[in-house]
């Protein structure tokens, strides 16, 4: 039950980011932002491609960018951002009014 609540919280936070903050989606753009150390947080689906997820994990750790792994599917992540397509990687550049930074610190997206 706690995992379901965490999923709902993350979806709501991403909706708020989509309305009040700034973000980029997709593997290439997320990696580019991580290398520039711009994201306040990176959200990645554990259901994404293994090698890509591993690269994002290593890059985030080495560049000091907080990473939140979630069990949400790429389709659910895309819908949370109100996009008509799935996405496995989201770099949150400005969290806006969302509480995504607190979720990253607490690790509640997993």
PEUR-V89634 format. One record per residue. N is the residue number from 1. SS is DSSP state (h for helix, s for strand, l for the rest). Layout:
n = (N/N)
ss = (SS/SS)
This chain:
n = (1/2/3/4/5/6/7/8/9/10/11/12/13/14/15/16/17/18/19/20/21/22/23/24/25/26/27/28/29/30/31/32/33/34/35/36/37/38/39/40/41/42/43/44/45/46/47/48/49/50/51/52/53/54/55/56/57/58/59/60/61/62/63/64/65/66/67/68/69/70/71/72/73/74/75/76/77/78/79/80/81/82/83/84/85/86/87/88/89/90/91/92/93/94/95/96/97/98/99/100/101/102/103/104/105/106/107/108/109/110)
ss = (l/h/h/h/h/h/h/h/h/h/h/h/h/h/h/h/h/h/h/h/l/s/s/s/s/l/h/h/h/h/h/h/h/h/h/l/l/l/l/l/s/s/s/s/s/l/l/l/l/h/h/h/h/h/h/h/h/h/h/h/h/h/h/l/l/l/s/s/s/s/l/l/l/h/h/h/h/h/h/h/l/l/l/l/l/l/l/l/s/s/s/s/s/s/l/l/l/l/l/h/h/h/h/h/h/h/l/l/l/l)
